[in-house]
C-alpha cells in the first residue's frame, strides 16, 4: 500500500510465523517488496523505497541454489489442465513433471482412472522438444485418451511404475492456530497437489516434539494448536501419493475444514491401498 513499511512488516511477520509453523528455517526465508501491477523491484532494484536496501526479486531468485534433476527416477507428473484444440483429435495435457522424465513415443497412464495414451509431442515454453525432465512444466500432446476422464489434480506416469492408490495413510502433521478441536474421528478435507478428498482422522497415535520428533504423549485425546503429531488418516477416495521420503512433492498433504487450514504434514507410510483388478 503506497510502499508502506508498516504494511510490509505486518505481512512479513504473519508469513514468518506461518512458515515457522511449517518447519521452515528462518535463514531460508527472504522477503522482497514488489509491485506486480507496475513491475517495480522485480527485475531491477527500485530506489524509491527509502526503507528497503535489498535486491530485486529476480536478483534474489538468482542467489538460490538448484538441485540436480533426478531424471533416472520413475516418471511422476501432476495434471493442471486438459483440453482439445479445434481441428485436432489429440488431447493436450498440461503437466508439471515432479520426478523422472517423459519422452515422445512413451506410453503413459493417468491415475486413478487408469486411462492409457501415447505421447505424440512435448511442448515446453511453446517450443517442441523430445523430452521433459523433473521440475519442468510442459504440455503433452497425446493420442488414445478419453478427455472426459482427465482432470486437474490427477497423476500421470509410465505403466508398471504407478504410485499406490492410497486409502489409509500415516502422516506427521503440524497443527495451525485453530478453535476447532482435532480429535479422533474429526472429518476434514485432505488437499494433495490439486486434488481435494474428504477424509477422517482415524487415530491420533502420538504427540511429538516439533524439533526432535521425540514422543511427548502416546494416543492423546486431542492435538492442540501449534502441536505436532503422528496421525492415521482414512481417505474416502483413493489418492495417488507416495511417502515424503520417496517423492517429496507427492508426500505432502494439507488438512482443511470449512475453508480453514487445520494442519499440514508429510506422508510417512501408506497403510492401505485400493486393489486394482
N, C-alpha and C positions, 0 to 999 in steps of 0.2 A: 504494500500500500504506500505509494509515493516513496519507495525505498526507506521505509520506516525501520530503524534499527530495533526498536522495541518489538515490532511485529516479527522480525526475523528471529530475535532471541526467543520469543514465545514459541514459534514453530520449531526451532532448534531444540528447545527444552522438551517439548512434547515428543518429538521424534526420537530424541536421545533416550528418553525413558522407555519408549516402545521397543527400540532396538536392544536396549539393555535387558529388558524382559525376555527378549528372544534369544539372548545369549551372545549377541554380537559385541566384540571387544571394542572399547572406546577408541583405541588407536586405529581401528579400521574404518572409522567414520569421518567424513568430510562434509561440510555444509557450504554451499555456494549460492549467493543470491543472484537470481537471473530474472529477466523479463522475457518470457516466451512470446508475448504479443509483439514486442518491439525488437526482439532478438538481441537484447543487450546483455553483456557479460557472458555470452555463450561461446563465441569464437575468440573474440578479443576482450581483454580486460576493459572494464568501463570505469573510467577515472572519476566520474561524477558521484560515486558512492563514497562519501567522505569518511565513513566509519569502517569501510572494508578495504583491507590492504592485500587481500589474497589474489589468487589467479582465477582465470575464467574457467567455465565448466569443461570445455574441450581440453584445456591445459591440465586440468585436474584429472580428467579421464586418461590422458596420456601418461600419467605417472603410475597408473595401475599396472601390475604385472599380469601377464596372461599365462594360463597353464597349457601344457601340451595336449593336443586333441587325442582322445583315446579312440582312434578310428578302427582299431582291431577288435573292440568290444562288440557285442551283439547290437544290431541297429534298433534304436528306440527313437520315436518321434511322437509329438502330440499334434493333433489337428486343430487348427484355428478357424478354418473355413473350407467349404467345398462348393464348387459351382461349375456350371457348364457355360461355355462360350457359344453364342449364337452361330449356328452354321457348323459346329463341330460336335462329334459324338463323344469325344474324350471327356473324362471328368477331371477337372483341375482341383487338386487338393493342396491347400496352403498348410505348411507344417513348420515346426521348429524341431530340428534334429537335436535330440538330447545326448545321444551316445552312438558310437559306431559311424557307419556311413551307408549311403544308398546310391546305387548307380543305375544308369539307363540299361534296360534289359532285365532288371531284377523283378522277381515275383514278390509281392508284398501282401500282407493281410492286415485288415483293420479289426481291432478288438473293441468291445466284446462280441461283435456280431459275426466275426469270422468271415468277413467279406474279402475275397481274394481278387487281385488285379495285377496288371502288368505295367511297369513303368516305361512309358514311351519317350518322355522328355523331362528334363530337370531345368527349372528356371531359377537363377539366383540373381537378384538385383536387376531383373529384366534382361539378363543375358543367359543364353542357353549353355549348359555345362554337362559334363558326363557323370560327375559325382558330387554329392553334397555330404559334408562332414559334420560331426558334432559341434554344436554352437551356431550353426548357420540356419537362417530362415529361408525357405525356398518354396517353390510350387512344383508339385509332381503332376505331370500330365499322364493320366492313367487310362487303361482300357480294361473292360470286363467288369466294372463295378457298378452296382446299383446306387445311384446318388441319393435315393430316399433312405438308405440305411447308413449314410455317412453324416456325421455331425461334429461340431466343435467339442473338444474335450476327449474324444476317443484317441486311442493309441494305435500307431501303425508300426509294423515291424516285419522281419522276414519270417516265413513259415519255419516251423520246427525250432524257433528261438523265441517263442511267445512268453511274455511275463505272466505270472499267475493271475487268475481272476479271483481276487481275494474277497471273502465274505466275513472273515473274522481276523482282526489284526491286533497286535500288541504294540503300543506306542509309548514313547517317552514324551510327555507334554509339559508345557509351562502355562500356568493359568494367568489370565489378564485380570485387571480390576473389574469386578462384576458383583452385582447384588443377587445374582441367581445362584442358588446352592448347586454345587457339582457333586451329584450323588450317583450311586449305583442305580441304573435304570433311567437316568436322565436322557431325554431324547434330544438329539442335535442334528445339524446338517453337516456332513463331512465334505469339506471342499478340497478337491485334489486336482491340481492343474486347472483346467477349465470346467471340470465336472463337479456337480453337486449331488450328493446321495444322502437320503435320510438314514440315520444311524442311531444306535442306542449304546450307552455306556454299560457294558455287560458286567464289568468288575473293576473296581479300583484296587489294584494289587499292592501298591505301596506309595507312600510319600517319601521323596528323596531330597537330599541337599542339592541345590541347583548348581553348585560349583564342583563338588567332589563326587556327586551321584551316589553317595552312601545312603543307605536306607535309614530314614528317621522314624517311620512308623509303618507297620505292615497292616494291610487291609483296613485302612481308615474309612470311617463312615462318609467323610466329605473331604474334598480338596479345596482349601481356602484360596482366596485371591492372592496371586503372587507366588503360589507354591508350585512345586514340580512333582511329578509323579509318573508311575507306570500304570497304564490302564489297558484293558481289553475292550475293543470296540466292535460291535456287531453291525455290519453293513446290510441294508435291506436289498440293495442291488450290488452285483459284483463290480469291483473296480480293478482295472489293470494297474497294479503297482508292484514295487519291489522294496526291499529293505533299504534304508538310507545308506548302509554300508556297501550295497551293490551298485545302486544308481541314485545319487543324491536327489536329483530333480523328481524322480518317481517315488521317493521315500519321504516326502513332506506332506503333511495334512494340516488343515485348519478346521477347528470345530466352531460352528456358529449356531446361534439360536435367536429367533425373532429379530434378525438383522444385526445382532451384536456378536462380535467375535469373543468367544469364551476362552479359547486356548489355541495354541499351535504346537506342533510336535513333529517327531520323526518316527518312522516305522521301524521297529526293532525286529519284528518277527511276523510272518504270515502264518496264522494258526489254522485257518480253513480256507479252502478254495472251492470254486464251483467246478463240478466234474463236467468235462466235455465229452459227449458221446460221438 
